[in-house]
């Protein structure tokens, strides 16, 4: 299998001034093409460090891709380092990139300065892919360190991402690529460590060519990515067979066999069954409605929501009995249930979900910070559940909303999928 290293160059990345998004875009594209990204590094604008790092990566990986350091200013020194590494004896002007420099500057109404024209000068050992989006060329150096290839891309994100199709085309033409196949499952309601322990026997028994990755996310749970690097005509069937046994092991903890999110999983069931949804939110402040409506086509099943932050709105709009609030407290199973039933009646939806809790910063002895009661109501009744999370206010709200969606998903599966 061809292995690649991605090296981002620039002091601005190391000091946190600029977020490195180039590496993630490149890695995703390379993996989908059949090239395994073995390493990612970020280094500063130091010629000695750039040279030693690139020589090291070229000795380890068949393909090395750099981004950054190709601009017109004095701190852009990558081109000179590449000239030394490649054994170039001088620079040549590339007519295609020179034409692009003139065109871009003319379109921007800028003067063409000597410093701009110098960007069309490339080491004589470089092959050039014309950068259609910027003035710095995309350079390719072949036969380095015993046969490795280095691609040098501009660091400007839209230029680097724009170069990816041309890089992939070149890689397919010059590399013997294997097939990498990924399968994803989504899990919610279990900690990563507990999940690892639960599926350890299954994971330990995986074939040698398969690898499992754990990818946790506050809003979506844990994405398990099962990958095969061996290829073969039966690879999809082999991966699916492994996931069948994993699904039997996880049960309702697994809510999807694809890379998706809870709001999409909920929406799919509602849409497929012609059912509608509404929500009543207190402590989540509209977060659930935001997540639901972020899914394209949600208007087919989502009727609306009530952000009933004040007790008066719970009572006067949703119809929560004042006696219920007085007897059990705002943060209670009974109030959550009444909120879900109230918004369902108000909107005429088939299903409803509601939240009431304390996201922070204050709580009390019976309901500490991070407490949430969630209710889901449908034609077959109303259910409630309590969670206590120990995060800051923002994270608590995110966890409340995600847990509410998962609780609703469980009801929908039991009601509509069995």
Beta strands, then each sheet from edge to edge (+ up, - down):
strand 1: 3-9
strand 2: 36-43
strand 3: 63-67
strand 4: 91-93
strand 5: 121-123
strand 6: 127-129
strand 7: 138-144
strand 8: 148-153
strand 9: 181-187
strand 10: 210-217
strand 11: 221-228
strand 12: 254-256
strand 13: 277-281
strand 14: 302-307
strand 15: 351-358
strand 16: 371-378
strand 17: 381-388
sheet 1: 2+ 1+ 3+ 8+ 7- 6+
sheet 2: 4+ 5-
sheet 3: 10+ 11- 9+ 12-
sheet 4: 14+ 13+ 15+ 16- 17+
end
